[in-house]
Amino acid sequence: MSKLIFREYIGVNQSSTSLSDFPTEIIDTEHFEFHFILGFASEEYDKNGKGIGVFTETWDVDYFGPDKVEDFKKNNPNVKVVISIGGRDVETPFDPVEEYSWIRKAVKSLKELIGKYKNTSGIIIDGIDINYETIKTSNDLFVKCIGRVITQLKSDLGLNIKVVSIAPSEKNEPYYRDLFKANKDDINWVDYQFYNQEKIVSTAEAFVEIYNKLLKDYGSDKVLPGISTDPIDTKNVKITQHNFIDGCVKLLQTSKLPGVFLWNANNSANPSEGENEPYALEHTLQDALTISASKY
């Protein structure tokens, strides 16, 4: 059996000082293929709020910039580092000012951004993640623009992009489903945000039911369910940690689960007062998956 995927978003809280480096204490490459996803490479917008396709890092480059990534990869060569493109809030929507100009500028600026992350052997970024939570266009325009970005970045041999993921949630899932259908050979993983469900997922069985429906659209080997440690999500919890973990264990019993992801390391590093120790969910989830995988 191949290793499960374990992905963790990192650097997503711009003003956070809770995390100044990659948290190596949560890396378990013996049992998992481990990915850190840097968020976000977000674009600039014109005075009308339209995206112009010029992307820059919004994570703290002192903590997660090229030098830090190079040092981290030198010490952890089996861990992938991925750049997430887009943004989580309504201020970073997908809403391009014009299709062809946006594609050209997006590909150019993302190549330049990724190109900064290199060592003597070449580019050290392993992949990209498409994570626009707010989408204001037609499905067709989203598929055309993002599809072209994916194919052009992945086909550029100088960038050496090995991994491409998309990050749908219930509210925007039709956009990502169409994107996947048009580019399924270039998309490796689907990070589905269970923490953004519109209705509460009240049981592990309900989690499994939703997951099985996703398999029909994305295939049996690509869907990674995700849970959050962000207070924004935990105060309005859509799925409890208990139900998420139990659901993942049930999926492992039928060999349907290729892995999981968490949003996000910044909040996990600094839990709210009276809550768990840092990275408690990461360790608990890894332990549960490791024990279950060894049985089935």
Secondary structure per residue as TSV (DSSP state, phi and psi in degrees):
chain	resnum	aa	ss	phi	psi
A	1	M	-	360.0	132.6
A	2	S	-	-71.3	160.9
A	3	K	-	-67.6	146.7
A	4	L	E	-70.7	149.7
A	5	I	E	-84.4	134.9
A	6	F	E	-129.2	114.5
A	7	R	E	-117.2	144.8
A	8	E	E	-138.3	123.7
A	9	Y	E	-73.2	145.1
A	10	I	E	-149.1	149.4
A	11	G	S	79.0	10.9
A	12	V	-	-82.1	-15.3
A	13	N	-	-99.1	101.1
A	14	Q	T	-60.1	-36.7
A	15	S	T	-94.2	4.0
A	16	S	-	-77.6	135.9
A	17	T	-	-112.2	14.8
A	18	S	S	-78.3	-11.9
A	19	L	-	-144.6	114.3
A	20	S	S	-111.0	4.3
A	21	D	S	-164.0	171.8
A	22	F	-	-66.5	128.4
A	23	P	-	-78.8	91.7
A	24	T	G	-67.7	-17.0
A	25	E	G	-68.6	-15.0
A	26	I	G	-100.8	2.1
A	27	I	-	-84.5	124.8
A	28	D	-	-130.7	85.5
A	29	T	T	-81.4	-7.1
A	30	E	T	-68.3	-39.2
A	31	H	T	-108.4	-17.6
A	32	F	E	-131.9	150.4
A	33	E	E	-86.2	115.2
A	34	F	E	-102.7	133.5
A	35	H	E	-126.1	135.1
A	36	F	E	-103.6	133.0
A	37	I	E	-112.4	113.0
A	38	L	E	-79.9	127.0
A	39	G	E	-127.8	137.8
A	40	F	E	-127.5	155.8
A	41	A	E	-89.8	103.3
A	42	S	E	-109.6	153.5
A	43	E	E	-94.5	166.9
A	44	E	E	-89.2	155.2
A	45	Y	E	-126.8	148.7
A	46	D	-	-82.1	-176.8
A	47	K	T	-64.9	-17.6
A	48	N	T	-96.0	5.6
A	49	G	S	81.3	15.1
A	50	K	-	-91.4	136.3
A	51	G	E	-71.1	136.3
A	52	I	E	-105.0	-1.0
A	53	G	E	82.5	12.6
A	54	V	E	-100.3	112.7
A	55	F	E	-103.2	141.8
A	56	T	E	-139.0	160.6
A	57	E	E	-69.7	138.9
A	58	T	-	-109.2	-8.8
A	59	W	S	-74.8	162.4
A	60	D	-	-72.9	110.2
A	61	V	H	-71.9	-17.9
A	62	D	H	-67.6	-31.6
A	63	Y	H	-93.8	-36.3
A	64	F	H	-133.5	28.5
A	65	G	S	-81.1	-173.8
A	66	P	H	-54.5	-42.6
A	67	D	H	-64.8	-42.7
A	68	K	H	-67.0	-40.6
A	69	V	H	-65.3	-40.8
A	70	E	H	-62.0	-45.6
A	71	D	H	-63.1	-42.3
A	72	F	H	-62.9	-46.4
A	73	K	H	-66.5	-31.4
A	74	K	H	-63.4	-39.2
A	75	N	H	-89.1	-17.0
A	76	N	-	-135.9	66.6
A	77	P	T	-65.4	-18.7
A	78	N	T	-91.2	-1.0
A	79	V	S	-98.2	129.9
A	80	K	E	-87.7	143.9
A	81	V	E	-117.0	124.0
A	82	V	E	-120.5	145.7
A	83	I	E	-103.4	126.4
A	84	S	E	-91.9	132.7
A	85	I	E	-109.2	126.3
A	86	G	E	130.2	-125.1
A	87	G	E	169.0	157.5
A	88	R	S	-92.4	-22.9
A	89	D	S	-104.3	176.3
A	90	V	T	-71.3	-13.4
A	91	E	T	-82.4	-6.8
A	92	T	S	-126.9	60.1
A	93	P	-	-81.3	164.1
A	94	F	B	-88.1	110.9
A	95	D	-	-161.3	71.5
A	96	P	B	-68.4	147.3
A	97	V	S	-69.4	-31.9
A	98	E	-	-163.3	139.2
A	99	E	H	-59.7	-58.6
A	100	Y	H	-73.3	-37.9
A	101	S	H	-63.7	-40.8
A	102	W	H	-63.5	-45.9
A	103	I	H	-60.5	-47.1
A	104	R	H	-60.8	-47.4
A	105	K	H	-69.7	-37.1
A	106	A	H	-64.2	-47.6
A	107	V	H	-62.5	-44.8
A	108	K	H	-62.2	-48.8
A	109	S	H	-69.7	-35.2
A	110	L	H	-71.2	-35.8
A	111	K	H	-62.2	-42.0
A	112	E	H	-65.8	-42.2
A	113	L	H	-63.0	-51.4
A	114	I	H	-62.3	-36.1
A	115	G	H	-64.2	-18.5
A	116	K	T	-73.8	-19.5
A	117	Y	S	-97.8	86.6
A	118	K	E	-149.8	162.0
A	119	N	E	-130.7	-165.3
A	120	T	T	-64.6	-20.1
A	121	S	T	-89.8	-12.5
A	122	G	E	128.2	-160.5
A	123	I	E	-64.8	137.8
A	124	I	-	-112.1	5.4
A	125	I	-	-85.7	130.3
A	126	D	-	-92.6	-17.6
A	127	G	E	-174.7	-178.4
A	128	I	E	-129.9	155.6
A	129	D	E	-132.5	127.1
A	130	I	E	-94.4	116.7
A	131	N	E	-142.6	61.9
A	132	Y	E	-88.8	117.8
A	133	E	S	-85.0	-31.5
A	134	T	-	-106.5	122.0
A	135	I	B	-127.4	123.2
A	136	K	-	-111.2	8.3
A	137	T	S	-110.9	-175.4
A	138	S	-	-72.5	158.7
A	139	N	H	-57.2	-41.1
A	140	D	H	-61.9	-44.3
A	141	L	H	-67.8	-40.0
A	142	F	H	-59.7	-46.0
A	143	V	H	-64.2	-44.5
A	144	K	H	-62.4	-50.2
A	145	C	H	-69.7	-52.3
A	146	I	H	-70.1	-35.7
A	147	G	H	-60.2	-42.8
A	148	R	H	-66.1	-38.8
A	149	V	H	-61.3	-46.3
A	150	I	H	-60.4	-52.1
A	151	T	H	-66.6	-37.7
A	152	Q	H	-71.7	-38.4
A	153	L	H	-70.4	-41.9
A	154	K	H	-71.3	-29.8
A	155	S	H	-84.0	-9.0
A	156	D	-	-79.2	105.3
A	157	L	T	-64.2	-25.5
A	158	G	T	-68.8	-26.2
A	159	L	T	-82.2	-31.7
A	160	N	-	61.7	44.0
A	161	I	-	-76.0	114.7
A	162	K	-	-97.7	-27.8
A	163	V	E	-128.0	128.9
A	164	V	E	-125.8	129.8
A	165	S	E	-129.1	159.1
A	166	I	E	-125.0	155.7
A	167	A	-	-130.6	74.8
A	168	P	-	-78.9	160.0
A	169	S	-	-131.7	176.7
A	170	E	T	-58.2	-39.4
A	171	K	T	-72.9	-25.0
A	172	N	T	-118.8	9.8
A	173	E	H	-57.7	-35.3
A	174	P	H	-59.2	-36.4
A	175	Y	H	-62.5	-48.5
A	176	Y	H	-70.9	-31.5
A	177	R	H	-63.2	-43.6
A	178	D	H	-66.8	-39.0
A	179	L	H	-61.0	-43.1
A	180	F	H	-64.8	-45.4
A	181	K	H	-60.2	-34.3
A	182	A	H	-82.0	-15.6
A	183	N	H	-139.2	31.0
A	184	K	T	-61.2	-28.6
A	185	D	T	-74.0	-19.5
A	186	D	T	-102.7	-3.7
A	187	I	-	-109.2	119.8
A	188	N	-	-88.7	-38.2
A	189	W	E	-137.5	149.1
A	190	V	E	-118.9	105.5
A	191	D	E	-86.7	96.3
A	192	Y	E	-89.6	125.1
A	193	Q	E	-84.8	89.0
A	194	F	G	-66.2	-23.3
A	195	Y	G	-74.2	-7.0
A	196	N	G	-110.4	19.3
A	197	Q	-	-61.2	146.0
A	198	E	S	-78.4	-29.9
A	199	K	S	-114.3	152.0
A	200	I	-	-65.0	134.2
A	201	V	-	-91.9	97.9
A	202	S	-	-83.2	-16.6
A	203	T	S	-141.7	162.9
A	204	A	H	-63.0	-35.0
A	205	E	H	-65.3	-37.5
A	206	A	H	-67.0	-37.5
A	207	F	H	-59.6	-47.9
A	208	V	H	-63.2	-38.7
A	209	E	H	-62.8	-44.9
A	210	I	H	-63.7	-44.2
A	211	Y	H	-59.9	-44.2
A	212	N	H	-63.7	-32.5
A	213	K	H	-67.5	-37.4
A	214	L	H	-64.4	-33.7
A	215	L	H	-60.9	-30.2
A	216	K	H	-67.0	-29.6
A	217	D	H	-92.1	-32.2
A	218	Y	H	-115.4	-5.4
A	219	G	-	94.7	162.3
A	220	S	T	-83.7	-4.9
A	221	D	T	-126.2	18.4
A	222	K	S	-127.1	-12.5
A	223	V	E	-90.5	120.1
A	224	L	E	-110.2	113.8
A	225	P	E	-73.7	148.0
A	226	G	E	-126.7	148.4
A	227	I	E	-130.6	159.1
A	228	S	E	-121.8	147.5
A	229	T	-	-110.7	8.3
A	230	D	-	-73.1	130.5
A	231	P	H	-55.9	-29.4
A	232	I	H	-58.0	-37.1
A	233	D	H	-89.2	-38.6
A	234	T	H	-72.7	-22.8
A	235	K	T	-76.4	-24.3
A	236	N	T	-124.5	56.2
A	237	V	-	-62.9	131.2
A	238	K	S	-98.3	-24.4
A	239	I	S	-147.7	131.0
A	240	T	-	-74.3	157.6
A	241	Q	H	-59.4	-39.6
A	242	H	H	-60.7	-48.6
A	243	N	H	-67.9	-35.6
A	244	F	H	-64.1	-49.0
A	245	I	H	-65.2	-45.2
A	246	D	H	-60.6	-39.4
A	247	G	H	-65.0	-41.1
A	248	C	H	-63.4	-40.2
A	249	V	H	-63.2	-42.6
A	250	K	H	-60.9	-38.9
A	251	L	H	-67.7	-36.1
A	252	L	H	-64.1	-30.7
A	253	Q	H	-63.5	-24.3
A	254	T	T	-113.0	15.5
A	255	S	T	57.7	33.5
A	256	K	-	-98.8	-7.3
A	257	L	-	-105.3	112.8
A	258	P	-	-83.5	-15.3
A	259	G	E	162.3	-171.3
A	260	V	E	-143.8	168.9
A	261	F	E	-140.8	159.9
A	262	L	E	-126.5	142.0
A	263	W	E	-115.9	111.6
A	264	N	-	-154.0	164.4
A	265	A	H	-64.8	-31.6
A	266	N	H	-61.5	-46.6
A	267	N	H	-72.2	-34.9
A	268	S	H	-65.3	-30.3
A	269	A	H	-72.2	-21.9
A	270	N	S	-138.1	70.8
A	271	P	-	-64.7	155.9
A	272	S	-	-61.9	155.3
A	273	E	T	-57.3	133.2
A	274	G	T	87.7	-2.8
A	275	E	S	-98.1	-163.6
A	276	N	-	-69.2	169.9
A	277	E	-	-67.0	161.5
A	278	P	T	-53.7	136.9
A	279	Y	T	61.6	27.4
A	280	A	H	-61.6	-43.5
A	281	L	H	-66.2	-41.1
A	282	E	H	-58.2	-47.0
A	283	H	H	-67.5	-42.4
A	284	T	H	-63.3	-44.1
A	285	L	H	-66.8	-43.2
A	286	Q	H	-61.6	-42.5
A	287	D	H	-62.3	-45.1
A	288	A	H	-64.0	-42.9
A	289	L	H	-68.9	-38.6
A	290	T	H	-64.4	-46.8
A	291	I	H	-63.5	-44.1
A	292	S	H	-67.3	-42.0
A	293	A	H	-64.1	-31.7
A	294	S	H	-72.1	-18.1
A	295	K	H	-91.3	-23.2
A	296	Y	-	-122.1	360.0
